[in-house]
């Protein structure tokens, strides 16, 4: 081995030892996609919110079709455990309770037409 190659060989030998202490997330470009992490966190939050609102899993899945069902369930389950261990009561959902009734367009058209005839 030539003496001028010694620093290069030494650096290559020590590189695995230096990188052994790093997490994959610490190395730029090798961690998980931030958008995927945000999407997963949001799905778990949706599940937790559904449990706190005393909403069933099926309703939660229906209201959030784009969210991962497995992660929604994980969030729901985590919130359920947390609420049981801390004796927290759920808050009933008010979704749709005070919303005005939507009439379909045929009812609206026929009622306005009868008013116009008078």
SERO-473245 format. One record per atom (N, C-alpha, C): residue number from 1; residue in one letter; atom name; x, y, z. Coordinates in steps of 0.05 Angstrom, whole numbers. Example, Ala and Ser with C-alpha at 12.3 -4.5 7.8 and 13.67 -1.06 7.14 Angstrom:
BEGIN
  num  residu  atome       u       v       w
    1       A      N     264    -114     156
    1       A     CA     246     -90     156
    1       A      C     264     -66     156
    2       S      N     257     -45     142
    2       S     CA     273     -21     143
    2       S      C     258       1     157
END
This chain:
BEGIN
  num  residu  atome       u       v       w
    1       X      N      17     -23       0
    1       X     CA       0       0       0
    1       X      C      18      25       0
    2       X      N      10      44     -16
    2       X     CA      26      68     -18
    2       X      C      19      86       6
    3       X      N      37     102      16
    3       X     CA      32     118      39
    3       X      C      12     140      33
    4       X      N       8     150       9
    4       X     CA     -11     171       3
    4       X      C     -40     160       3
    5       X      N     -44     134       2
    5       X     CA     -71     122       3
    5       X      C     -80     117      31
    6       X      N     -63     119      51
    6       X     CA     -69     113      78
    6       X      C     -92     130      89
    7       X      N     -93     156      86
    7       X     CA    -116     172      96
    7       X      C    -143     164      83
    8       X      N    -142     158      58
    8       X     CA    -167     150      44
    8       X      C    -177     123      54
    9       X      N    -159     104      58
    9       X     CA    -167      78      68
    9       X      C    -177      80      96
   10       X      N    -163      96     112
   10       X     CA    -171     100     140
   10       X      C    -199     112     142
   11       X      N    -204     132     125
   11       X     CA    -230     145     124
   11       X      C    -252     126     116
   12       X      N    -247     109      96
   12       X     CA    -267      90      88
   12       X      C    -272      69     109
   13       X      N    -252      62     124
   13       X     CA    -255      42     146
   13       X      C    -271      53     169
   14       X      N    -268      79     174
   14       X     CA    -282      92     197
   14       X      C    -310     101     190
   15       X      N    -317     104     165
   15       X     CA    -343     114     156
   15       X      C    -366      97     168
   16       X      N    -365      70     167
   16       X     CA    -388      55     178
   16       X      C    -391      60     209
   17       X      N    -369      64     222
   17       X     CA    -370      69     251
   17       X      C    -383      96     257
   18       X      N    -377     116     240
   18       X     CA    -389     142     244
   18       X      C    -419     142     238
   19       X      N    -426     128     216
   19       X     CA    -455     127     208
   19       X      C    -471     108     226
   20       X      N    -459      91     241
   20       X     CA    -473      72     258
   20       X      C    -489      87     280
   21       X      N    -480     110     288
   21       X     CA    -494     125     309
   21       X      C    -516     142     298
   22       X      N    -519     144     272
   22       X     CA    -540     161     260
   22       X      C    -566     145     255
   23       X      N    -588     159     259
   23       X     CA    -614     147     252
   23       X      C    -618     154     222
   24       X      N    -633     137     209
   24       X     CA    -639     141     181
   24       X      C    -652     168     177
   25       X      N    -669     177     196
   25       X     CA    -683     203     193
   25       X      C    -664     226     195
   26       X      N    -641     222     207
   26       X     CA    -621     244     210
   26       X      C    -606     249     184
   27       X      N    -605     230     166
   27       X     CA    -590     234     141
   27       X      C    -610     246     121
   28       X      N    -603     269     111
   28       X     CA    -622     283      92
   28       X      C    -628     266      67
   29       X      N    -653     265      61
   29       X     CA    -662     250      37
   29       X      C    -667     221      41
   30       X      N    -661     210      65
   30       X     CA    -665     181      69
   30       X      C    -689     175      88
   31       X      N    -700     195     100
   31       X     CA    -722     192     118
   31       X      C    -749     188     104
   32       X      N    -770     184     118
   32       X     CA    -796     181     106
   32       X      C    -806     207      93
   33       X      N    -823     204      74
   33       X     CA    -835     227      60
   33       X      C    -851     244      80
   34       X      N    -846     270      83
   34       X     CA    -861     286     103
   34       X      C    -891     287      97
   35       X      N    -898     285      72
   35       X     CA    -927     285      65
   35       X      C    -940     260      75
   36       X      N    -926     237      73
   36       X     CA    -937     212      83
   36       X      C    -940     212     113
   37       X      N    -920     224     127
   37       X     CA    -921     225     156
   37       X      C    -944     243     165
   38       X      N    -948     265     151
   38       X     CA    -971     283     158
   38       X      C    -997     270     152
   39       X      N   -1000     255     131
   39       X     CA   -1024     241     124
   39       X      C   -1031     220     145
   40       X      N   -1010     205     153
   40       X     CA   -1014     184     174
   40       X      C   -1022     196     200
   41       X      N   -1009     219     208
   41       X     CA   -1016     232     233
   41       X      C   -1045     242     232
   42       X      N   -1053     253     209
   42       X     CA   -1080     263     207
   42       X      C   -1100     241     209
   43       X      N   -1095     218     197
   43       X     CA   -1113     195     199
   43       X      C   -1116     186     228
   44       X      N   -1095     185     243
   44       X     CA   -1096     178     271
   44       X      C   -1112     199     287
   45       X      N   -1108     224     281
   45       X     CA   -1123     245     294
   45       X      C   -1152     244     288
   46       X      N   -1159     236     264
   46       X     CA   -1187     233     256
   46       X      C   -1200     211     273
   47       X      N   -1186     189     276
   47       X     CA   -1196     167     292
   47       X      C   -1200     175     321
   48       X      N   -1181     189     332
   48       X     CA   -1184     199     360
   48       X      C   -1207     218     363
   49       X      N   -1210     236     344
   49       X     CA   -1232     255     345
   49       X      C   -1259     240     343
   50       X      N   -1260     220     326
   50       X     CA   -1285     204     323
   50       X      C   -1292     191     350
   51       X      N   -1272     180     363
   51       X     CA   -1278     166     389
   51       X      C   -1287     186     409
   52       X      N   -1274     209     410
   52       X     CA   -1282     230     430
   52       X      C   -1310     240     424
   53       X      N   -1318     241     399
   53       X     CA   -1345     250     391
   53       X      C   -1365     227     393
   54       X      N   -1357     205     405
   54       X     CA   -1375     181     408
   54       X      C   -1386     172     382
   55       X      N   -1370     174     361
   55       X     CA   -1378     165     334
   55       X      C   -1367     137     330
   56       X      N   -1382     120     317
   56       X     CA   -1373      93     311
   56       X      C   -1352      93     289
   57       X      N   -1337      71     288
   57       X     CA   -1316      69     268
   57       X      C   -1327      70     240
   58       X      N   -1349      56     236
   58       X     CA   -1361      56     209
   58       X      C   -1369      84     199
   59       X      N   -1380      99     218
   59       X     CA   -1387     127     211
   59       X      C   -1362     143     205
   60       X      N   -1342     138     220
   60       X     CA   -1316     153     217
   60       X      C   -1304     146     189
   61       X      N   -1305     121     182
   61       X     CA   -1295     112     156
   61       X      C   -1311     125     134
   62       X      N   -1337     126     137
   62       X     CA   -1354     138     116
   62       X      C   -1350     168     113
   63       X      N   -1346     182     136
   63       X     CA   -1342     211     135
   63       X      C   -1314     218     125
   64       X      N   -1295     199     126
   64       X     CA   -1267     205     118
   64       X      C   -1257     183      99
   65       X      N   -1268     181      75
   65       X     CA   -1261     159      57
   65       X      C   -1232     159      48
   66       X      N   -1218     181      48
   66       X     CA   -1190     182      39
   66       X      C   -1170     174      61
   67       X      N   -1179     174      86
   67       X     CA   -1161     167     108
   67       X      C   -1157     137     109
   68       X      N   -1133     129     117
   68       X     CA   -1126     100     120
   68       X      C   -1143      88     142
   69       X      N   -1158      67     136
   69       X     CA   -1175      55     156
   69       X      C   -1159      43     179
   70       X      N   -1136      32     174
   70       X     CA   -1119      21     195
   70       X      C   -1110      43     214
   71       X      N   -1102      66     203
   71       X     CA   -1092      87     220
   71       X      C   -1115     101     235
   72       X      N   -1138     103     222
   72       X     CA   -1162     114     236
   72       X      C   -1169      96     259
   73       X      N   -1168      70     255
   73       X     CA   -1174      52     277
   73       X      C   -1153      54     299
   74       X      N   -1128      57     292
   74       X     CA   -1107      60     312
   74       X      C   -1112      85     329
   75       X      N   -1119     107     316
   75       X     CA   -1125     131     331
   75       X      C   -1149     128     348
   76       X      N   -1170     115     338
   76       X     CA   -1194     110     353
   76       X      C   -1188      94     378
   77       X      N   -1172      73     374
   77       X     CA   -1166      54     396
   77       X      C   -1149      68     417
   78       X      N   -1129      84     408
   78       X     CA   -1112      99     427
   78       X      C   -1129     118     444
   79       X      N   -1147     132     431
   79       X     CA   -1164     151     445
   79       X      C   -1183     136     464
   80       X      N   -1193     113     456
   80       X     CA   -1210      97     473
   80       X      C   -1196      89     499
   81       X      N   -1171      79     496
   81       X     CA   -1155      71     519
   81       X      C   -1150      95     537
   82       X      N   -1143     118     525
   82       X     CA   -1138     142     540
   82       X      C   -1163     152     556
   83       X      N   -1185     151     542
   83       X     CA   -1210     161     555
   83       X      C   -1219     142     578
   84       X      N   -1215     116     574
   84       X     CA   -1222      97     595
   84       X      C   -1204     100     619
   85       X      N   -1178     102     614
   85       X     CA   -1159     103     636
   85       X      C   -1162     130     652
   86       X      N   -1170     151     639
   86       X     CA   -1173     177     652
   86       X      C   -1202     184     659
   87       X      N   -1220     164     655
   87       X     CA   -1249     167     660
   87       X      C   -1260     193     648
   88       X      N   -1255     195     622
   88       X     CA   -1265     218     606
   88       X      C   -1289     210     591
   89       X      N   -1310     225     593
   89       X     CA   -1335     220     578
   89       X      C   -1332     232     550
   90       X      N   -1344     219     531
   90       X     CA   -1345     229     504
   90       X      C   -1364     253     501
   91       X      N   -1360     268     481
   91       X     CA   -1377     291     475
   91       X      C   -1392     284     450
   92       X      N   -1419     283     451
   92       X     CA   -1435     275     428
   92       X      C   -1430     294     404
   93       X      N   -1429     283     381
   93       X     CA   -1425     299     357
   93       X      C   -1450     315     351
   94       X      N   -1446     339     342
   94       X     CA   -1468     357     335
   94       X      C   -1470     359     305
   95       X      N   -1456     342     291
   95       X     CA   -1457     342     262
   95       X      C   -1485     336     252
   96       X      N   -1497     355     238
   96       X     CA   -1523     351     226
   96       X      C   -1547     356     244
   97       X      N   -1542     362     270
   97       X     CA   -1565     367     288
   97       X      C   -1578     394     283
   98       X      N   -1562     414     278
   98       X     CA   -1573     441     274
   98       X      C   -1571     450     245
   99       X      N   -1563     432     228
   99       X     CA   -1561     440     199
   99       X      C   -1588     442     187
  100       X      N   -1593     463     171
  100       X     CA   -1619     466     158
  100       X      C   -1623     442     139
  101       X      N   -1649     435     137
  101       X     CA   -1655     413     119
  101       X      C   -1651     421      90
  102       X      N   -1639     403      76
  102       X     CA   -1635     409      47
  102       X      C   -1658     397      31
  103       X      N   -1670     414      16
  103       X     CA   -1692     404      -1
  103       X      C   -1680     400     -29
  104       X      N   -1690     379     -43
  104       X     CA   -1680     375     -70
  104       X      C   -1692     396     -88
  105       X      N   -1680     399    -111
  105       X     CA   -1687     421    -129
  105       X      C   -1716     418    -140
  106       X      N   -1727     394    -142
  106       X     CA   -1754     391    -153
  106       X      C   -1774     403    -133
  107       X      N   -1770     399    -107
  107       X     CA   -1788     410     -87
  107       X      C   -1786     441     -88
  108       X      N   -1763     451     -90
  108       X     CA   -1759     480     -91
  108       X      C   -1772     492    -115
  109       X      N   -1768     479    -138
  109       X     CA   -1780     489    -163
  109       X      C   -1810     489    -163
  110       X      N   -1822     467    -152
  110       X     CA   -1851     465    -151
  110       X      C   -1863     485    -132
  111       X      N   -1850     490    -109
  111       X     CA   -1861     508     -90
  111       X      C   -1859     537    -100
  112       X      N   -1838     544    -114
  112       X     CA   -1835     571    -125
  112       X      C   -1854     575    -148
  113       X      N   -1859     553    -163
  113       X     CA   -1878     555    -186
  113       X      C   -1906     560    -176
  114       X      N   -1914     547    -154
  114       X     CA   -1941     550    -143
  114       X      C   -1945     578    -132
  115       X      N   -1923     590    -121
  115       X     CA   -1925     617    -111
  115       X      C   -1928     638    -134
  116       X      N   -1916     631    -156
  116       X     CA   -1917     650    -179
  116       X      C   -1945     649    -193
  117       X      N   -1960     628    -190
  117       X     CA   -1986     626    -203
  117       X      C   -2007     642    -188
  118       X      N   -2003     648    -163
  118       X     CA   -2024     662    -147
  118       X      C   -2026     691    -154
END
